[in-house]
């Protein structure tokens, strides 16, 4: 009835070392009471709305009409679970016109101050175009999407959590690649990092382009490029990327990198790559 009495005032960042006093400072009594009540009741009655189920359903319904009927990551399957069920979803979603033969979500072990976001990576295995097999015979496509940690404010090494997440991503994807032997591997998402930045562990592009993954960055990073994040402050960051690679016996990967599609609904541009071609097998 009076939402202005129960809404926290906006604050972009806070010092995690003084989180208690910060929570009290930016929230009113009604907000704190409602939050505590919501946490207690949420343990007994998990709320699907916390997972943005309706938003994902709307996206899936729309894309189904455009010929993409298969979705992975809905109904809390891209989040962290406990004995009470899925509490919160990572927000990741993969939609395709080919029915996946296998899929999964891997939460990151290192989470930092964004632990409640349940960040990780979602993956699907798509069958070979020339076979109805389940993918274990080799071939097919392994598609991975992720959302990694942002810099930690007021931290001596702001990118440390993300470096650990990147190492886990590379390690786990290499394991999946060895297990399923896909011909095409695609990794995309919000890496929260400029690809060319040199950081602990070598930096994103160095780690993704070298062994064990040896991937090629398909998106072009420039002010007119395809991986821009613009929050309106004038500082444009290159945080979103698409990487891909073939197995040792495949022909050269051909692709066309396209300009970003800007939208007023997000501070991230829509990334897209047209016609990823492996031989003449399929686009």
C-alpha positions in Angstrom: 0.0 0.0 0.0 2.9 2.4 0.8 5.9 1.0 -1.2 8.0 4.0 -0.5 8.1 3.0 3.2 9.5 -0.4 2.4 12.0 0.3 -0.4 15.7 0.5 0.2 17.4 3.6 -1.1 19.7 3.0 -4.1 23.4 2.5 -3.4 25.7 1.1 -6.0 28.5 -0.4 -3.9 29.4 -0.9 -0.3 32.3 -1.9 1.8 31.9 -5.6 2.6 33.9 -5.2 5.8 31.1 -2.9 7.2 28.1 -4.7 5.7 26.1 -4.7 9.0 26.2 -1.0 9.6 25.7 -0.3 5.8 22.6 -2.4 5.7 21.1 -0.6 8.7 22.1 2.8 7.2 20.5 2.4 3.8 17.3 0.5 4.9 14.4 1.6 7.0 12.9 -0.4 9.8 10.0 -1.7 7.6 12.5 -2.9 5.0 14.6 -4.8 7.6 11.5 -6.4 9.2 10.2 -7.4 5.7 13.6 -8.8 4.7 14.0 -10.9 7.8 10.4 -12.2 7.5 11.0 -13.0 3.8 14.1 -14.9 4.6 12.5 -17.0 7.3 9.4 -17.8 5.3 11.4 -18.4 2.1 13.2 -21.3 3.8 9.9 -23.1 4.3 8.1 -21.8 1.2 10.7 -21.2 -1.6 9.3 -18.5 -3.9 9.5 -19.1 -7.6 9.5 -15.4 -8.2 13.0 -15.1 -6.7 14.2 -17.1 -9.8 12.6 -14.8 -12.4 10.7 -17.9 -13.7 8.1 -15.8 -15.4 10.7 -13.7 -17.2 12.4 -16.8 -18.6 9.1 -18.3 -19.6 8.2 -15.2 -21.6 11.6 -15.3 -23.3 11.2 -19.0 -24.1 7.7 -18.6 -25.4 8.8 -15.8 -27.7 11.8 -17.7 -29.1 9.7 -20.8 -29.6 7.6 -18.9 -32.1 10.9 -18.1 -33.9 11.8 -21.7 -34.2 13.8 -22.2 -31.0 11.7 -24.7 -29.0 14.3 -26.2 -26.7 15.4 -24.3 -23.6 17.8 -25.2 -20.8 18.1 -23.2 -17.6 14.4 -22.8 -16.7 12.5 -23.5 -13.5 15.6 -23.0 -11.3 17.8 -25.5 -13.1 20.5 -22.9 -13.5 20.8 -22.1 -9.8 22.0 -23.5 -6.5 19.9 -26.0 -4.6 19.7 -27.1 -1.0 17.3 -29.2 1.0 14.6 -26.6 0.7 14.8 -26.6 -3.1 16.2 -24.1 -5.5 16.4 -20.8 -3.7 17.8 -18.4 -6.3 18.6 -18.8 -10.0 21.8 -17.5 -11.8 19.7 -16.0 -14.6 21.5 -18.1 -17.3 19.5 -19.5 -20.2 20.3 -21.4 -23.4 17.7 -21.7 -26.2 18.2 -23.8 -29.3 16.4 -25.3 -32.3 18.1 -28.6 -31.7 17.2 -30.8 -28.7 20.2 -31.1 -26.4 21.5 -34.6 -25.6 22.9 -33.5 -22.2 23.1 -30.3 -20.1 24.1 -29.1 -16.7 24.8 -26.1 -14.4 28.1 -25.7 -12.5 28.1 -23.1 -9.7 31.4 -21.4 -9.0 33.2 -22.4 -5.9 34.6 -18.9 -5.4 31.9 -16.3 -5.0 33.1 -13.4 -2.9 30.6 -10.6 -2.1 28.3 -11.8 -4.9 27.7 -15.2 -3.3 23.9 -14.8 -3.3 23.9 -14.4 -7.1 24.7 -18.1 -7.5 27.0 -17.4 -10.4 28.4 -20.3 -12.5 28.1 -21.6 -16.0 25.3 -23.4 -17.9 26.1 -25.9 -20.7 24.4 -27.9 -23.3 25.6 -30.7 -25.6 24.0 -30.6 -29.1 24.0 -33.8 -31.2 26.0 -34.1 -34.4 24.0 -32.9 -37.4 24.6 -36.2 -39.3 23.8 -38.5 -36.4 21.0 -39.2 -33.8 23.5 -40.4 -31.2 23.8 -39.0 -27.7 27.1 -37.3 -28.3 29.4 -39.7 -26.5 30.6 -40.9 -29.9 32.1 -37.5 -30.6 31.1 -34.6 -32.8 28.2 -32.3 -32.0 28.5 -28.9 -30.3 29.2 -28.0 -26.7 27.8 -24.6 -25.8 28.6 -22.8 -22.5 27.3 -19.5 -21.1 28.5 -17.8 -18.0 28.2 -14.8 -15.8 31.4 -14.1 -13.7 32.2 -12.0 -10.7 32.5 -8.3 -11.0 35.5 -6.5 -9.3 35.3 -6.4 -5.5 35.2 -2.9 -4.2 37.7 -1.8 -1.6 39.6 -5.1 -2.1 43.4 -5.3 -2.4 43.0 -7.6 -5.4 39.6 -6.7 -6.9 39.7 -9.4 -9.6 40.8 -12.3 -7.4 37.4 -14.0 -7.3 37.0 -13.8 -11.0 40.4 -15.2 -11.6 39.5 -18.3 -9.5 36.2 -18.6 -11.4 37.9 -18.4 -14.8 40.3 -21.2 -13.7 37.3 -23.3 -12.7 35.5 -22.6 -15.9 38.5 -23.6 -18.0 39.1 -26.7 -15.9 35.5 -27.9 -16.0 34.9 -27.1 -19.7 38.2 -29.0 -20.6 36.8 -32.0 -18.6 33.5 -31.8 -20.6 35.3 -31.5 -23.8 37.3 -34.6 -23.0 34.2 -36.5 -22.0 32.0 -35.6 -25.0 34.6 -34.9 -27.7 32.5 -32.2 -29.4 33.6 -30.9 -32.7 32.7 -27.3 -31.9 33.0 -25.6 -28.5 31.4 -22.2 -27.9 31.8 -20.2 -24.6 30.0 -16.9 -24.2 28.6 -14.6 -21.6 29.3 -11.7 -19.3 32.9 -12.3 -18.2 33.0 -8.9 -16.3 36.5 -8.3 -17.8 38.1 -6.7 -20.8 39.5 -9.5 -22.8 42.9 -7.9 -23.3 43.4 -6.9 -19.7 46.5 -8.5 -18.2 45.6 -9.7 -14.7 46.6 -12.4 -12.3 46.5 -15.7 -14.0 47.3 -14.2 -17.4 44.1 -12.4 -18.2 40.9 -13.6 -19.9 42.1 -13.7 -23.5 45.4 -15.3 -22.7 43.8 -18.0 -20.6 41.0 -18.7 -23.2 43.3 -18.7 -26.2 46.0 -20.9 -24.8 45.9 -24.6 -23.7 43.9 -26.5 -22.7 41.0 -24.7 -24.6 42.8 -22.8 -27.4 39.7 -20.8 -28.4 39.3 -17.9 -30.8 37.5 -14.7 -29.8 34.7 -14.2 -32.3 33.5 -10.8 -31.0 35.4 -7.6 -31.9 36.1 -5.3 -29.0 36.0 -1.7 -29.9 33.7 1.3 -29.3 31.8 0.3 -32.4 32.3 -3.4 -31.7 30.2 -6.2 -30.3 31.0 -6.4 -26.6 30.1 -3.1 -25.1 28.6 -2.3 -21.6 27.4 1.3 -21.2 25.8 2.3 -18.0 25.3 5.9 -19.2 28.2 7.3 -17.3 30.3 7.7 -20.4 32.7 4.9 -19.4 32.2 2.1 -21.9 33.6 -1.3 -20.8 34.2 -4.4 -23.0 33.0 -7.2 -20.7 30.9 -9.5 -22.9 32.6 -12.0 -25.2 32.0 -15.0 -27.5 34.8 -17.6 -27.8 34.8 -20.7 -30.0 37.1 -23.5 -31.1 37.2 -26.8 -33.0 38.7 -30.2 -32.2 42.1 -31.1 -33.6 40.8 -32.8 -36.7 38.2 -30.2 -37.8 38.6 -27.7 -40.6 39.1 -24.0 -40.1 36.4 -22.2 -38.2 34.6 -19.5 -40.3 32.4 -16.8 -38.9 31.2 -13.3 -39.4 31.3 -10.9 -36.4 28.5 -8.4 -36.4 27.9 -5.0 -34.7 26.3 -4.9 -31.4 22.5 -4.5 -31.1 21.9 -1.9 -28.5 18.7 -1.9 -26.4 17.2 0.6 -23.9 16.3 -2.3 -21.6 19.9 -3.2 -20.6 23.3 -1.6 -20.1 24.8 -4.5 -22.1 24.7 -4.8 -25.9 23.3 -7.9 -27.6 26.2 -10.0 -28.8 25.8 -12.1 -32.0 28.0 -13.9 -34.5 26.6 -14.9 -37.8 27.2 -18.2 -39.6 29.6 -20.2 -37.4 30.7 -22.8 -40.0 32.5 -26.1 -39.5 33.2 -27.5 -42.9 29.9 -27.7 -44.8 28.3 -29.5 -42.0 26.0 -26.8 -40.8 25.8 -23.1 -39.9 
